[in-house]
Amino acid sequence: MKKTRLFLTLLCLVGLTGIANAQAPAAANVAEWERAKAYTKEYLDAMPDSGYALKPTPEMRSFAEQMLHLTDANYGFTALATGDKSPYALGEVEKITDKSKANVTKLVMDGYDYAIAGLKKLTPAQLNEKVKLFNRFEMTKEMVFVKDFEHQTHHRGQATVYLRLAGVKPPQEKLF
């Protein structure tokens, strides 16, 4: 009887450890998204109001458009991963006419909140389900979030040049 109890106790502990380990990556991903949100907010705050229309060259996006493009992806990628309908059609956020600092900041922060909430609601099993990104690239839902994270990092990185052109020192890198 004691051996059976010991065996069942060990079996439960191993099972709980597996559950905890499966949930740890999702929690770590949420923490990374929250860090990215805070870091992007520093960029938005650093750029003066007058810099939101700044374009390094005429054919490039403005600073505001860079940030809104990043936000479009946060909505689109997250909607694909969660299966929810995005509050914005693909490309709609970037085309918003009010590109003021206050409005862009609100839209970008809302986009991060949407991505973070979407990531939080998916279970490890759901994150492992496959979807097709752009109807071409089959990947797990977790990888969709990874690709979105890479995308937002890329565009925030591009924004460094815009800040420098506006005479602003970019925020200190936020790795941790």
BELMO-V200956 format. One record per residue. N is the residue number from 1. RES is the residue in one small letter. PHI is phi in whole degrees, -180 to 180 (* if undefined). Layout:
BEGIN
[[N:RES:PHI] [N:RES:PHI]]
END
This chain:
BEGIN
[[1:m:*] [2:k:-64] [3:k:-66] [4:t:-64] [5:r:-63] [6:l:-62] [7:f:-61] [8:l:-64] [9:t:-63] [10:l:-64] [11:l:-62] [12:c:-64] [13:l:-63] [14:v:-64] [15:g:-63] [16:l:-66] [17:t:-63] [18:g:-63] [19:i:-65] [20:a:-61] [21:n:-67] [22:a:-68] [23:q:-83] [24:a:-60] [25:p:-61] [26:a:-64] [27:a:-63] [28:a:-65] [29:n:-65] [30:v:-62] [31:a:-62] [32:e:-66] [33:w:-66] [34:e:-65] [35:r:-65] [36:a:-64] [37:k:-61] [38:a:-63] [39:y:-66] [40:t:-64] [41:k:-60] [42:e:-62] [43:y:-64] [44:l:-61] [45:d:-70] [46:a:-70] [47:m:-74] [48:p:-65] [49:d:-50] [50:s:-67] [51:g:-84] [52:y:-67] [53:a:-93] [54:l:-63] [55:k:-125] [56:p:-59] [57:t:-140] [58:p:-57] [59:e:-84] [60:m:-88] [61:r:-68] [62:s:-76] [63:f:-56] [64:a:-60] [65:e:-65] [66:q:-58] [67:m:-68] [68:l:-73] [69:h:-64] [70:l:-56] [71:t:-69] [72:d:-53] [73:a:-66] [74:n:-58] [75:y:-69] [76:g:-65] [77:f:-64] [78:t:-65] [79:a:-60] [80:l:-62] [81:a:-67] [82:t:-88] [83:g:83] [84:d:-82] [85:k:-80] [86:s:-68] [87:p:-68] [88:y:-130] [89:a:-69] [90:l:-58] [91:g:87] [92:e:-69] [93:v:-63] [94:e:-64] [95:k:-91] [96:i:-59] [97:t:-79] [98:d:-81] [99:k:-104] [100:s:-70] [101:k:-56] [102:a:-63] [103:n:-70] [104:v:-62] [105:t:-59] [106:k:-62] [107:l:-62] [108:v:-65] [109:m:-64] [110:d:-63] [111:g:-64] [112:y:-65] [113:d:-60] [114:y:-63] [115:a:-65] [116:i:-64] [117:a:-63] [118:g:-63] [119:l:-65] [120:k:-64] [121:k:-81] [122:l:-87] [123:t:-80] [124:p:-55] [125:a:-65] [126:q:-66] [127:l:-63] [128:n:-88] [129:e:-71] [130:k:-96] [131:v:-140] [132:k:-111] [133:l:-81] [134:f:57] [135:n:56] [136:r:-132] [137:f:-103] [138:e:-79] [139:m:-160] [140:t:-73] [141:k:-62] [142:e:-62] [143:m:-67] [144:v:-60] [145:f:-66] [146:v:-64] [147:k:-64] [148:d:-65] [149:f:-62] [150:e:-62] [151:h:-64] [152:q:-68] [153:t:-64] [154:h:-59] [155:h:-74] [156:r:-66] [157:g:-61] [158:q:-62] [159:a:-65] [160:t:-58] [161:v:-63] [162:y:-61] [163:l:-61] [164:r:-61] [165:l:-65] [166:a:-85] [167:g:78] [168:v:-112] [169:k:-77] [170:p:-65] [171:p:-59] [172:q:-63] [173:e:-54] [174:k:-121] [175:l:-80] [176:f:-133]]
END
